[in-house]
Amino acid sequence: MIELFRFKTEMRIPFEDVDLFGLLHNAKYFSYFEKCRFEYLRNIGLIHGEESLPNVECAVVEHFCSYKKPAKYDDMIEFLVRVSFVKRSSLQFQYILLRKGEKQILTTGYTNLVWVNFETGKPRSIPPHIKDPVLAFEGDNLGKSPGNPIIK
């Protein structure tokens, strides 16, 4: 399953993101997912700094997170990220979180994005300048299931 994920980034869990028990607060995972999506986009050449933020005109239509083991304060976490499918107007990012140096999965999740014409409110095609780099990076991994029923 992990071999399907071609992009990895790392982040340390800061004190401000933990609850009273020293565990990463459940709502913070979605913020981390967003940071990972932007790192993925930077990695494939779609972001080069503030002046190049993509005008993506997309909306998050579904988020999912499955908590298996807690991430804790000061843990160095590896975030594995992939795009699992690309359709005409939508795509899905999938995530796996691991404590650095360990193989046990802490968390899995996904985010579904839909490109929208914000004037009409209707779906539109993903622009080629976004779609093509994703397809090139993911290659033959697109459409392959990681074998985990939690990740759709």
N, CA, C and O atoms as a GROMACS GRO file, in nm:
protein
  608
    1MET      N    1   0.082  -0.119   0.000
    1MET     CA    2   0.000   0.000   0.000
    1MET      C    3   0.087   0.125   0.000
    1MET      O    4   0.064   0.215  -0.081
    2ILE      N    5   0.185   0.133   0.088
    2ILE     CA    6   0.267   0.253   0.101
    2ILE      C    7   0.345   0.281  -0.027
    2ILE      O    8   0.374   0.397  -0.057
    3GLU      N    9   0.378   0.178  -0.102
    3GLU     CA   10   0.456   0.198  -0.224
    3GLU      C   11   0.381   0.278  -0.331
    3GLU      O   12   0.444   0.328  -0.424
    4LEU      N   13   0.250   0.291  -0.320
    4LEU     CA   14   0.173   0.371  -0.415
    4LEU      C   15   0.190   0.521  -0.392
    4LEU      O   16   0.154   0.601  -0.478
    5PHE      N   17   0.245   0.558  -0.278
    5PHE     CA   18   0.261   0.699  -0.242
    5PHE      C   19   0.399   0.748  -0.284
    5PHE      O   20   0.499   0.708  -0.225
    6ARG      N   21   0.403   0.833  -0.385
    6ARG     CA   22   0.530   0.879  -0.441
    6ARG      C   23   0.581   1.009  -0.379
    6ARG      O   24   0.694   1.050  -0.407
    7PHE      N   25   0.501   1.072  -0.296
    7PHE     CA   26   0.543   1.197  -0.234
    7PHE      C   27   0.537   1.185  -0.083
    7PHE      O   28   0.443   1.130  -0.027
    8LYS      N   29   0.641   1.239  -0.018
    8LYS     CA   30   0.646   1.238   0.128
    8LYS      C   31   0.698   1.372   0.176
    8LYS      O   32   0.790   1.430   0.117
    9THR      N   33   0.639   1.420   0.285
    9THR     CA   34   0.689   1.540   0.351
    9THR      C   35   0.685   1.514   0.501
    9THR      O   36   0.615   1.424   0.547
   10GLU      N   37   0.760   1.591   0.576
   10GLU     CA   38   0.769   1.571   0.721
   10GLU      C   39   0.734   1.699   0.794
   10GLU      O   40   0.763   1.809   0.747
   11MET      N   41   0.671   1.683   0.910
   11MET     CA   42   0.641   1.796   0.997
   11MET      C   43   0.648   1.748   1.142
   11MET      O   44   0.612   1.635   1.173
   12ARG      N   45   0.693   1.837   1.227
   12ARG     CA   46   0.696   1.809   1.371
   12ARG      C   47   0.566   1.862   1.432
   12ARG      O   48   0.519   1.969   1.395
   13ILE      N   49   0.509   1.788   1.526
   13ILE     CA   50   0.386   1.829   1.592
   13ILE      C   51   0.420   1.933   1.699
   13ILE      O   52   0.486   1.901   1.798
   14PRO      N   53   0.374   2.059   1.681
   14PRO     CA   54   0.404   2.162   1.780
   14PRO      C   55   0.305   2.160   1.896
   14PRO      O   56   0.197   2.102   1.886
   15PHE      N   57   0.343   2.223   2.005
   15PHE     CA   58   0.259   2.227   2.125
   15PHE      C   59   0.122   2.286   2.097
   15PHE      O   60   0.021   2.240   2.152
   16GLU      N   61   0.116   2.387   2.013
   16GLU     CA   62  -0.011   2.454   1.985
   16GLU      C   63  -0.115   2.365   1.918
   16GLU      O   64  -0.233   2.399   1.916
   17ASP      N   65  -0.073   2.250   1.863
   17ASP     CA   66  -0.165   2.162   1.792
   17ASP      C   67  -0.212   2.043   1.874
   17ASP      O   68  -0.285   1.959   1.823
   18VAL      N   69  -0.173   2.034   2.000
   18VAL     CA   70  -0.210   1.917   2.081
   18VAL      C   71  -0.320   1.954   2.181
   18VAL      O   72  -0.342   2.070   2.214
   19ASP      N   73  -0.387   1.848   2.228
   19ASP     CA   74  -0.492   1.865   2.328
   19ASP      C   75  -0.433   1.853   2.469
   19ASP      O   76  -0.311   1.852   2.485
   20LEU      N   77  -0.520   1.845   2.569
   20LEU     CA   78  -0.474   1.837   2.708
   20LEU      C   79  -0.393   1.711   2.739
   20LEU      O   80  -0.320   1.706   2.838
   21PHE      N   81  -0.406   1.610   2.653
   21PHE     CA   82  -0.335   1.484   2.676
   21PHE      C   83  -0.203   1.477   2.598
   21PHE      O   84  -0.132   1.376   2.602
   22GLY      N   85  -0.170   1.586   2.527
   22GLY     CA   86  -0.047   1.588   2.449
   22GLY      C   87  -0.059   1.519   2.315
   22GLY      O   88   0.042   1.490   2.251
   23LEU      N   89  -0.182   1.492   2.270
   23LEU     CA   90  -0.207   1.424   2.143
   23LEU      C   91  -0.248   1.528   2.039
   23LEU      O   92  -0.312   1.628   2.071
   24LEU      N   93  -0.212   1.503   1.915
   24LEU     CA   94  -0.253   1.591   1.807
   24LEU      C   95  -0.405   1.600   1.807
   24LEU      O   96  -0.473   1.498   1.798
   25HIS      N   97  -0.458   1.722   1.818
   25HIS     CA   98  -0.603   1.742   1.825
   25HIS      C   99  -0.668   1.692   1.696
   25HIS      O  100  -0.616   1.713   1.587
   26ASN      N  101  -0.782   1.625   1.711
   26ASN     CA  102  -0.846   1.561   1.596
   26ASN      C  103  -0.879   1.659   1.482
   26ASN      O  104  -0.871   1.621   1.366
   27ALA      N  105  -0.914   1.782   1.513
   27ALA     CA  106  -0.948   1.878   1.408
   27ALA      C  107  -0.825   1.927   1.332
   27ALA      O  108  -0.838   1.975   1.220
   28LYS      N  109  -0.708   1.915   1.390
   28LYS     CA  110  -0.585   1.964   1.327
   28LYS      C  111  -0.541   1.878   1.208
   28LYS      O  112  -0.468   1.925   1.121
   29TYR      N  113  -0.586   1.753   1.204
   29TYR     CA  114  -0.545   1.665   1.095
   29TYR      C  115  -0.582   1.725   0.960
   29TYR      O  116  -0.505   1.714   0.864
   30PHE      N  117  -0.699   1.789   0.952
   30PHE     CA  118  -0.742   1.845   0.824
   30PHE      C  119  -0.656   1.962   0.781
   30PHE      O  120  -0.634   1.984   0.662
   31SER      N  121  -0.606   2.038   0.877
   31SER     CA  122  -0.511   2.145   0.847
   31SER      C  123  -0.380   2.086   0.794
   31SER      O  124  -0.322   2.140   0.699
   32TYR      N  125  -0.335   1.978   0.854
   32TYR     CA  126  -0.214   1.912   0.805
   32TYR      C  127  -0.236   1.855   0.666
   32TYR      O  128  -0.146   1.861   0.581
   33PHE      N  129  -0.355   1.799   0.641
   33PHE     CA  130  -0.383   1.748   0.507
   33PHE      C  131  -0.370   1.861   0.403
   33PHE      O  132  -0.314   1.840   0.296
   34GLU      N  133  -0.422   1.979   0.436
   34GLU     CA  134  -0.413   2.091   0.344
   34GLU      C  135  -0.267   2.131   0.321
   34GLU      O  136  -0.227   2.156   0.207
   35LYS      N  137  -0.188   2.137   0.427
   35LYS     CA  138  -0.047   2.171   0.412
   35LYS      C  139   0.022   2.070   0.321
   35LYS      O  140   0.105   2.106   0.238
   36CYS      N  141  -0.012   1.944   0.338
   36CYS     CA  142   0.049   1.838   0.255
   36CYS      C  143   0.007   1.850   0.109
   36CYS      O  144   0.088   1.826   0.019
   37ARG      N  145  -0.119   1.886   0.085
   37ARG     CA  146  -0.163   1.906  -0.054
   37ARG      C  147  -0.080   2.016  -0.121
   37ARG      O  148  -0.039   2.001  -0.235
   38PHE      N  149  -0.056   2.125  -0.049
   38PHE     CA  150   0.023   2.234  -0.107
   38PHE      C  151   0.168   2.192  -0.128
   38PHE      O  152   0.229   2.232  -0.227
   39GLU      N  153   0.224   2.113  -0.037
   39GLU     CA  154   0.361   2.063  -0.057
   39GLU      C  155   0.368   1.970  -0.178
   39GLU      O  156   0.465   1.974  -0.254
   40TYR      N  157   0.266   1.888  -0.196
   40TYR     CA  158   0.258   1.801  -0.313
   40TYR      C  159   0.256   1.886  -0.440
   40TYR      O  160   0.332   1.860  -0.534
   41LEU      N  161   0.170   1.989  -0.442
   41LEU     CA  162   0.161   2.076  -0.560
   41LEU      C  163   0.292   2.149  -0.585
   41LEU      O  164   0.332   2.168  -0.700
   42ARG      N  165   0.359   2.190  -0.478
   42ARG     CA  166   0.491   2.254  -0.492
   42ARG      C  167   0.590   2.154  -0.551
   42ARG      O  168   0.669   2.189  -0.639
   43ASN      N  169   0.586   2.032  -0.504
   43ASN     CA  170   0.678   1.928  -0.550
   43ASN      C  171   0.663   1.899  -0.699
   43ASN      O  172   0.762   1.870  -0.766
   44ILE      N  173   0.541   1.907  -0.752
   44ILE     CA  174   0.522   1.878  -0.895
   44ILE      C  175   0.528   2.004  -0.982
   44ILE      O  176   0.498   2.000  -1.101
   45GLY      N  177   0.569   2.116  -0.920
   45GLY     CA  178   0.596   2.236  -0.997
   45GLY      C  179   0.481   2.333  -1.014
   45GLY      O  180   0.490   2.424  -1.097
   46LEU      N  181   0.374   2.317  -0.940
   46LEU     CA  182   0.259   2.406  -0.955
   46LEU      C  183   0.264   2.527  -0.862
   46LEU      O  184   0.188   2.622  -0.881
   47ILE      N  185   0.350   2.526  -0.762
   47ILE     CA  186   0.363   2.638  -0.670
   47ILE      C  187   0.512   2.672  -0.656
   47ILE      O  188   0.594   2.583  -0.633
   48HIS      N  189   0.545   2.800  -0.671
   48HIS     CA  190   0.684   2.845  -0.660
   48HIS      C  191   0.696   2.963  -0.565
   48HIS      O  192   0.788   3.044  -0.579
   49GLY      N  193   0.607   2.974  -0.471
   49GLY     CA  194   0.607   3.088  -0.379
   49GLY      C  195   0.474   3.160  -0.387
   49GLY      O  196   0.386   3.125  -0.466
   50GLU      N  197   0.460   3.261  -0.304
   50GLU     CA  198   0.332   3.331  -0.291
   50GLU      C  199   0.281   3.387  -0.423
   50GLU      O  200   0.161   3.383  -0.450
   51GLU      N  201   0.371   3.440  -0.507
   51GLU     CA  202   0.328   3.500  -0.632
   51GLU      C  203   0.276   3.398  -0.733
   51GLU      O  204   0.214   3.436  -0.833
   52SER      N  205   0.299   3.271  -0.709
   52SER     CA  206   0.256   3.170  -0.804
   52SER      C  207   0.146   3.080  -0.751
   52SER      O  208   0.125   2.971  -0.804
   53LEU      N  209   0.076   3.123  -0.646
   53LEU     CA  210  -0.035   3.041  -0.597
   53LEU      C  211  -0.132   3.016  -0.712
   53LEU      O  212  -0.175   3.109  -0.779
   54PRO      N  213  -0.165   2.890  -0.735
   54PRO     CA  214  -0.249   2.859  -0.851
   54PRO      C  215  -0.392   2.909  -0.832
   54PRO      O  216  -0.450   2.899  -0.724
   55ASN      N  217  -0.447   2.961  -0.939
   55ASN     CA  218  -0.588   2.998  -0.941
   55ASN      C  219  -0.665   2.871  -0.977
   55ASN      O  220  -0.704   2.851  -1.092
   56VAL      N  221  -0.686   2.786  -0.878
   56VAL     CA  222  -0.736   2.652  -0.906
   56VAL      C  223  -0.887   2.643  -0.915
   56VAL      O  224  -0.938   2.548  -0.974
   57GLU      N  225  -0.958   2.738  -0.858
   57GLU     CA  226  -1.104   2.737  -0.864
   57GLU      C  227  -1.161   2.600  -0.831
   57GLU      O  228  -1.243   2.546  -0.905
   58CYS      N  229  -1.118   2.546  -0.719
   58CYS     CA  230  -1.171   2.418  -0.677
   58CYS      C  231  -1.224   2.429  -0.535
   58CYS      O  232  -1.190   2.520  -0.460
   59ALA      N  233  -1.307   2.333  -0.501
   59ALA     CA  234  -1.367   2.331  -0.368
   59ALA      C  235  -1.350   2.193  -0.308
   59ALA      O  236  -1.358   2.091  -0.377
   60VAL      N  237  -1.325   2.190  -0.178
   60VAL     CA  238  -1.324   2.064  -0.105
   60VAL      C  239  -1.469   2.021  -0.089
   60VAL      O  240  -1.549   2.095  -0.033
   61VAL      N  241  -1.501   1.902  -0.138
   61VAL     CA  242  -1.639   1.853  -0.126
   61VAL      C  243  -1.651   1.737  -0.027
   61VAL      O  244  -1.761   1.701   0.015
   62GLU      N  245  -1.537   1.678   0.009
   62GLU     CA  246  -1.541   1.570   0.108
   62GLU      C  247  -1.404   1.555   0.172
   62GLU      O  248  -1.301   1.556   0.104
   63HIS      N  249  -1.404   1.542   0.304
   63HIS     CA  250  -1.285   1.513   0.384
   63HIS      C  251  -1.314   1.386   0.464
   63HIS      O  252  -1.427   1.363   0.507
   64PHE      N  253  -1.211   1.306   0.483
   64PHE     CA  254  -1.227   1.188   0.568
   64PHE      C  255  -1.096   1.162   0.638
   64PHE      O  256  -0.988   1.181   0.582
   65CYS      N  257  -1.106   1.120   0.763
   65CYS     CA  258  -0.988   1.089   0.843
   65CYS      C  259  -1.019   0.969   0.931
   65CYS      O  260  -1.122   0.966   0.999
   66SER      N  261  -0.931   0.871   0.931
   66SER     CA  262  -0.944   0.754   1.018
   66SER      C  263  -0.825   0.752   1.113
   66SER      O  264  -0.710   0.735   1.072
   67TYR      N  265  -0.856   0.770   1.241
   67TYR     CA  266  -0.752   0.776   1.344
   67TYR      C  267  -0.725   0.635   1.396
   67TYR      O  268  -0.815   0.570   1.451
   68LYS      N  269  -0.603   0.588   1.379
   68LYS     CA  270  -0.568   0.453   1.421
   68LYS      C  271  -0.483   0.455   1.548
   68LYS      O  272  -0.510   0.382   1.644
   69LYS      N  273  -0.381   0.538   1.549
   69LYS     CA  274  -0.293   0.558   1.664
   69LYS      C  275  -0.267   0.708   1.675
   69LYS      O  276  -0.260   0.777   1.573
   70PRO      N  277  -0.254   0.761   1.795
   70PRO     CA  278  -0.237   0.906   1.808
   70PRO      C  279  -0.096   0.953   1.772
   70PRO      O  280   0.003   0.887   1.800
   71ALA      N  281  -0.092   1.070   1.709
   71ALA     CA  282   0.033   1.144   1.696
   71ALA      C  283   0.044   1.231   1.820
   71ALA      O  284  -0.057   1.279   1.871
   72LYS      N  285   0.167   1.251   1.869
   72LYS     CA  286   0.187   1.319   1.996
   72LYS      C  287   0.275   1.442   1.980
   72LYS      O  288   0.344   1.460   1.879
   73TYR      N  289   0.270   1.526   2.082
   73TYR     CA  290   0.354   1.646   2.084
   73TYR      C  291   0.500   1.609   2.056
   73TYR      O  292   0.553   1.514   2.112
   74ASP      N  293   0.561   1.685   1.969
   74ASP     CA  294   0.701   1.676   1.931
   74ASP      C  295   0.734   1.556   1.842
   74ASP      O  296   0.850   1.538   1.805
   75ASP      N  297   0.635   1.474   1.807
   75ASP     CA  298   0.661   1.367   1.711
   75ASP      C  299   0.698   1.426   1.577
   75ASP      O  300   0.642   1.527   1.535
   76MET      N  301   0.793   1.364   1.510
   76MET     CA  302   0.822   1.398   1.371
   76MET      C  303   0.738   1.301   1.288
   76MET      O  304   0.754   1.180   1.296
   77ILE      N  305   0.647   1.358   1.210
   77ILE     CA  306   0.552   1.278   1.135
   77ILE      C  307   0.586   1.281   0.986
   77ILE      O  308   0.616   1.387   0.931
   78GLU      N  309   0.581   1.164   0.923
   78GLU     CA  310   0.595   1.154   0.778
   78GLU      C  311   0.454   1.149   0.720
   78GLU      O  312   0.372   1.067   0.760
   79PHE      N  313   0.428   1.238   0.626
   79PHE     CA  314   0.300   1.245   0.558
   79PHE      C  315   0.320   1.193   0.417
   79PHE      O  316   0.390   1.255   0.337
   80LEU      N  317   0.260   1.080   0.386
   80LEU     CA  318   0.264   1.026   0.250
   80LEU      C  319   0.139   1.077   0.178
   80LEU      O  320   0.029   1.071   0.232
   81VAL      N  321   0.158   1.127   0.057
   81VAL     CA  322   0.049   1.190  -0.016
   81VAL      C  323   0.048   1.138  -0.159
   81VAL      O  324   0.152   1.120  -0.222
   82ARG      N  325  -0.072   1.116  -0.209
   82ARG     CA  326  -0.087   1.078  -0.350
   82ARG      C  327  -0.220   1.128  -0.402
   82ARG      O  328  -0.312   1.156  -0.326
   83VAL      N  329  -0.230   1.138  -0.534
   83VAL     CA  330  -0.358   1.158  -0.600
   83VAL      C  331  -0.400   1.021  -0.649
   83VAL      O  332  -0.329   0.958  -0.728
   84SER      N  333  -0.515   0.975  -0.602
   84SER     CA  334  -0.557   0.838  -0.632
   84SER      C  335  -0.644   0.828  -0.757
   84SER      O  336  -0.644   0.725  -0.823
   85PHE      N  337  -0.718   0.935  -0.790
   85PHE     CA  338  -0.790   0.935  -0.916
   85PHE      C  339  -0.805   1.078  -0.966
   85PHE      O  340  -0.806   1.174  -0.889
   86VAL      N  341  -0.815   1.088  -1.098
   86VAL     CA  342  -0.842   1.216  -1.164
   86VAL      C  343  -0.955   1.191  -1.262
   86VAL      O  344  -0.946   1.106  -1.350
   87LYS      N  345  -1.062   1.267  -1.244
   87LYS     CA  346  -1.175   1.260  -1.336
   87LYS      C  347  -1.184   1.392  -1.411
   87LYS      O  348  -1.092   1.475  -1.401
   88ARG      N  349  -1.290   1.414  -1.484
   88ARG     CA  350  -1.304   1.536  -1.563
   88ARG      C  351  -1.296   1.661  -1.476
   88ARG      O  352  -1.222   1.755  -1.507
   89SER      N  353  -1.372   1.662  -1.366
   89SER     CA  354  -1.378   1.783  -1.283
   89SER      C  355  -1.336   1.759  -1.138
   89SER      O  356  -1.345   1.850  -1.056
   90SER      N  357  -1.290   1.639  -1.106
   90SER     CA  358  -1.255   1.611  -0.967
   90SER      C  359  -1.131   1.524  -0.957
   90SER      O  360  -1.091   1.456  -1.052
   91LEU      N  361  -1.072   1.529  -0.838
   91LEU     CA  362  -0.963   1.439  -0.806
   91LEU      C  363  -0.963   1.414  -0.656
   91LEU      O  364  -1.028   1.485  -0.580
   92GLN      N  365  -0.889   1.312  -0.616
   92GLN     CA  366  -0.882   1.276  -0.475
   92GLN      C  367  -0.737   1.268  -0.430
   92GLN      O  368  -0.654   1.201  -0.492
   93PHE      N  369  -0.708   1.338  -0.319
   93PHE     CA  370  -0.581   1.324  -0.250
   93PHE      C  371  -0.600   1.223  -0.139
   93PHE      O  372  -0.702   1.225  -0.069
   94GLN      N  373  -0.503   1.133  -0.122
   94GLN     CA  374  -0.502   1.038  -0.011
   94GLN      C  375  -0.379   1.063   0.073
   94GLN      O  376  -0.275   1.109   0.024
   95TYR      N  377  -0.392   1.031   0.202
   95TYR     CA  378  -0.284   1.057   0.298
   95TYR      C  379  -0.264   0.936   0.388
   95TYR      O  380  -0.358   0.866   0.426
   96ILE      N  381  -0.138   0.913   0.422
   96ILE     CA  382  -0.101   0.819   0.528
   96ILE      C  383  -0.003   0.892   0.618
   96ILE      O  384   0.092   0.954   0.569
   97LEU      N  385  -0.025   0.885   0.748
   97LEU     CA  386   0.065   0.946   0.845
   97LEU      C  387   0.136   0.838   0.923
   97LEU      O  388   0.074   0.744   0.973
   98LEU      N  389   0.268   0.852   0.933
   98LEU     CA  390   0.353   0.759   1.007
   98LEU      C  391   0.444   0.840   1.100
   98LEU      O  392   0.484   0.951   1.066
   99ARG      N  393   0.475   0.785   1.216
   99ARG     CA  394   0.579   0.845   1.299
   99ARG      C  395   0.712   0.814   1.229
   99ARG      O  396   0.736   0.700   1.189
  100LYS      N  397   0.797   0.915   1.215
  100LYS     CA  398   0.922   0.897   1.141
  100LYS      C  399   1.001   0.780   1.198
  100LYS      O  400   1.019   0.767   1.319
  101GLY      N  401   1.048   0.694   1.107
  101GLY     CA  402   1.129   0.580   1.146
  101GLY      C  403   1.046   0.457   1.183
  101GLY      O  404   1.102   0.352   1.214
  102GLU      N  405   0.914   0.469   1.182
  102GLU     CA  406   0.827   0.356   1.214
  102GLU      C  407   0.741   0.322   1.094
  102GLU      O  408   0.722   0.404   1.004
  103LYS      N  409   0.690   0.200   1.092
  103LYS     CA  410   0.607   0.155   0.981
  103LYS      C  411   0.459   0.149   1.014
  103LYS      O  412   0.376   0.133   0.925
  104GLN      N  413   0.426   0.162   1.142
  104GLN     CA  414   0.287   0.154   1.183
  104GLN      C  415   0.211   0.279   1.140
  104GLN      O  416   0.254   0.392   1.167
  105ILE      N  417   0.098   0.259   1.073
  105ILE     CA  418   0.017   0.370   1.026
  105ILE      C  419  -0.057   0.433   1.143
  105ILE      O  420  -0.125   0.364   1.220
  106LEU      N  421  -0.044   0.565   1.154
  106LEU     CA  422  -0.114   0.639   1.259
  106LEU      C  423  -0.253   0.683   1.211
  106LEU      O  424  -0.351   0.671   1.284
  107THR      N  425  -0.258   0.733   1.089
  107THR     CA  426  -0.381   0.791   1.038
  107THR      C  427  -0.385   0.774   0.887
  107THR      O  428  -0.282   0.779   0.819
  108THR      N  429  -0.505   0.756   0.835
  108THR     CA  430  -0.527   0.760   0.690
  108THR      C  431  -0.638   0.861   0.664
  108THR      O  432  -0.719   0.891   0.752
  109GLY      N  433  -0.640   0.911   0.543
  109GLY     CA  434  -0.747   1.005   0.509
  109GLY      C  435  -0.748   1.037   0.362
  109GLY      O  436  -0.661   0.995   0.286
  110TYR      N  437  -0.850   1.112   0.324
  110TYR     CA  438  -0.858   1.159   0.187
  110TYR      C  439  -0.934   1.290   0.180
  110TYR      O  440  -1.009   1.326   0.271
  111THR      N  441  -0.913   1.360   0.071
  111THR     CA  442  -0.985   1.484   0.040
  111THR      C  443  -1.027   1.477  -0.106
  111THR      O  444  -0.945   1.451  -0.194
  112ASN      N  445  -1.155   1.500  -0.132
  112ASN     CA  446  -1.204   1.509  -0.269
  112ASN      C  447  -1.222   1.656  -0.305
  112ASN      O  448  -1.285   1.733  -0.232
  113LEU      N  449  -1.166   1.694  -0.419
  113LEU     CA  450  -1.175   1.830  -0.470
  113LEU      C  451  -1.252   1.829  -0.602
  113LEU      O  452  -1.237   1.737  -0.682
  114VAL      N  453  -1.334   1.931  -0.623
  114VAL     CA  454  -1.407   1.949  -0.749
  114VAL      C  455  -1.377   2.088  -0.802
  114VAL      O  456  -1.385   2.186  -0.728
  115TRP      N  457  -1.344   2.096  -0.930
  115TRP     CA  458  -1.323   2.225  -0.994
  115TRP      C  459  -1.459   2.283  -1.030
  115TRP      O  460  -1.546   2.215  -1.084
  116VAL      N  461  -1.474   2.411  -0.998
  116VAL     CA  462  -1.605   2.475  -1.008
  116VAL      C  463  -1.593   2.607  -1.083
  116VAL      O  464  -1.497   2.682  -1.064
  117ASN      N  465  -1.691   2.635  -1.168
  117ASN     CA  466  -1.706   2.767  -1.224
  117ASN      C  467  -1.782   2.847  -1.118
  117ASN      O  468  -1.902   2.827  -1.100
  118PHE      N  469  -1.712   2.936  -1.048
  118PHE     CA  470  -1.773   3.004  -0.935
  118PHE      C  471  -1.880   3.104  -0.977
  118PHE      O  472  -1.957   3.150  -0.892
  119GLU      N  473  -1.888   3.140  -1.105
  119GLU     CA  474  -1.996   3.227  -1.152
  119GLU      C  475  -2.126   3.150  -1.166
  119GLU      O  476  -2.234   3.201  -1.135
  120THR      N  477  -2.116   3.025  -1.215
  120THR     CA  478  -2.237   2.945  -1.237
  120THR      C  479  -2.262   2.845  -1.124
  120THR      O  480  -2.374   2.797  -1.107
  121GLY      N  481  -2.157   2.815  -1.048
  121GLY     CA  482  -2.170   2.714  -0.942
  121GLY      C  483  -2.168   2.572  -0.994
  121GLY      O  484  -2.198   2.479  -0.919
  122LYS      N  485  -2.134   2.552  -1.120
  122LYS     CA  486  -2.135   2.418  -1.181
  122LYS      C  487  -1.992   2.366  -1.197
  122LYS      O  488  -1.897   2.443  -1.211
  123PRO      N  489  -1.979   2.232  -1.194
  123PRO     CA  490  -1.846   2.174  -1.214
  123PRO      C  491  -1.789   2.212  -1.350
  123PRO      O  492  -1.863   2.231  -1.447
  124ARG      N  493  -1.658   2.223  -1.355
  124ARG     CA  494  -1.588   2.250  -1.479
  124ARG      C  495  -1.469   2.155  -1.489
  124ARG      O  496  -1.430   2.094  -1.390
  125SER      N  497  -1.412   2.143  -1.605
  125SER     CA  498  -1.297   2.055  -1.625
  125SER      C  499  -1.177   2.106  -1.547
  125SER      O  500  -1.156   2.227  -1.532
  126ILE      N  501  -1.098   2.012  -1.499
  126ILE     CA  502  -0.972   2.049  -1.435
  126ILE      C  503  -0.882   2.106  -1.545
  126ILE      O  504  -0.863   2.042  -1.648
  127PRO      N  505  -0.827   2.226  -1.524
  127PRO     CA  506  -0.742   2.285  -1.628
  127PRO      C  507  -0.619   2.198  -1.656
  127PRO      O  508  -0.562   2.138  -1.565
  128PRO      N  509  -0.578   2.193  -1.783
  128PRO     CA  510  -0.462   2.110  -1.820
  128PRO      C  511  -0.335   2.147  -1.744
  128PRO      O  512  -0.254   2.059  -1.716
  129HIS      N  513  -0.315   2.276  -1.709
  129HIS     CA  514  -0.192   2.314  -1.640
  129HIS      C  515  -0.187   2.257  -1.498
  129HIS      O  516  -0.082   2.260  -1.434
  130ILE      N  517  -0.299   2.205  -1.449
  130ILE     CA  518  -0.302   2.136  -1.319
  130ILE      C  519  -0.308   1.985  -1.340
  130ILE      O  520  -0.234   1.909  -1.278
  131LYS      N  521  -0.396   1.944  -1.428
  131LYS     CA  522  -0.418   1.801  -1.451
  131LYS      C  523  -0.294   1.730  -1.507
  131LYS      O  524  -0.257   1.622  -1.460
  132ASP      N  525  -0.229   1.791  -1.606
  132ASP     CA  526  -0.117   1.725  -1.673
  132ASP      C  527   0.001   1.695  -1.579
  132ASP      O  528   0.053   1.583  -1.582
  133PRO      N  529   0.044   1.791  -1.494
  133PRO     CA  530   0.153   1.756  -1.401
  133PRO      C  531   0.116   1.647  -1.301
  133PRO      O  532   0.200   1.565  -1.264
  134VAL      N  533  -0.010   1.645  -1.257
  134VAL     CA  534  -0.054   1.539  -1.166
  134VAL      C  535  -0.048   1.404  -1.236
  134VAL      O  536   0.004   1.308  -1.180
  135LEU      N  537  -0.101   1.398  -1.357
  135LEU     CA  538  -0.098   1.272  -1.433
  135LEU      C  539   0.044   1.225  -1.458
  135LEU      O  540   0.074   1.106  -1.447
  136ALA      N  541   0.132   1.319  -1.492
  136ALA     CA  542   0.272   1.283  -1.518
  136ALA      C  543   0.340   1.230  -1.392
  136ALA      O  544   0.416   1.133  -1.398
  137PHE      N  545   0.314   1.294  -1.277
  137PHE     CA  546   0.378   1.253  -1.152
  137PHE      C  547   0.326   1.117  -1.104
  137PHE      O  548   0.404   1.031  -1.065
  138GLU      N  549   0.196   1.099  -1.107
  138GLU     CA  550   0.136   0.974  -1.054
  138GLU      C  551   0.151   0.858  -1.151
  138GLU      O  552   0.161   0.743  -1.107
  139GLY      N  553   0.152   0.885  -1.278
  139GLY     CA  554   0.172   0.780  -1.377
  139GLY      C  555   0.075   0.664  -1.362
  139GLY      O  556  -0.046   0.684  -1.350
  140ASP      N  557   0.129   0.544  -1.363
  140ASP     CA  558   0.046   0.424  -1.360
  140ASP      C  559  -0.013   0.394  -1.222
  140ASP      O  560  -0.085   0.295  -1.207
  141ASN      N  561   0.014   0.477  -1.122
  141ASN     CA  562  -0.046   0.457  -0.990
  141ASN      C  563  -0.191   0.502  -0.982
  141ASN      O  564  -0.265   0.459  -0.894
  142LEU      N  565  -0.231   0.588  -1.075
  142LEU     CA  566  -0.368   0.637  -1.071
  142LEU      C  567  -0.467   0.522  -1.083
  142LEU      O  568  -0.451   0.432  -1.166
  143GLY      N  569  -0.568   0.526  -1.000
  143GLY     CA  570  -0.673   0.425  -1.002
  143GLY      C  571  -0.642   0.299  -0.924
  143GLY      O  572  -0.730   0.215  -0.905
  144LYS      N  573  -0.517   0.284  -0.879
  144LYS     CA  574  -0.483   0.166  -0.800
  144LYS      C  575  -0.526   0.187  -0.656
  144LYS      O  576  -0.504   0.294  -0.599
  145SER      N  577  -0.586   0.087  -0.600
  145SER     CA  578  -0.633   0.094  -0.460
  145SER      C  579  -0.519   0.061  -0.367
  145SER      O  580  -0.442  -0.032  -0.392
  146PRO      N  581  -0.507   0.137  -0.256
  146PRO     CA  582  -0.404   0.104  -0.159
  146PRO      C  583  -0.438  -0.019  -0.076
  146PRO      O  584  -0.360  -0.059   0.011
  147GLY      N  585  -0.554  -0.080  -0.100
  147GLY     CA  586  -0.591  -0.201  -0.028
  147GLY      C  587  -0.645  -0.177   0.110
  147GLY      O  588  -0.659  -0.271   0.189
  148ASN      N  589  -0.676  -0.053   0.142
  148ASN     CA  590  -0.730  -0.020   0.273
  148ASN      C  591  -0.872   0.030   0.255
  148ASN      O  592  -0.893   0.134   0.192
  149PRO      N  593  -0.973  -0.042   0.308
  149PRO     CA  594  -1.111  -0.001   0.285
  149PRO      C  595  -1.145   0.134   0.346
  149PRO      O  596  -1.246   0.195   0.310
  150ILE      N  597  -1.062   0.183   0.439
  150ILE     CA  598  -1.087   0.312   0.500
  150ILE      C  599  -1.061   0.424   0.399
  150ILE      O  600  -1.128   0.527   0.402
  151ILE      N  601  -0.963   0.403   0.310
  151ILE     CA  602  -0.933   0.502   0.207
  151ILE      C  603  -1.014   0.467   0.085
  151ILE      O  604  -0.993   0.363   0.022
  152LYS      N  605  -1.108   0.553   0.052
  152LYS     CA  606  -1.191   0.528  -0.067
  152LYS      C  607  -1.115   0.567  -0.192
  152LYS      O  608  -1.167   0.554  -0.303
   0.00000   0.00000   0.00000
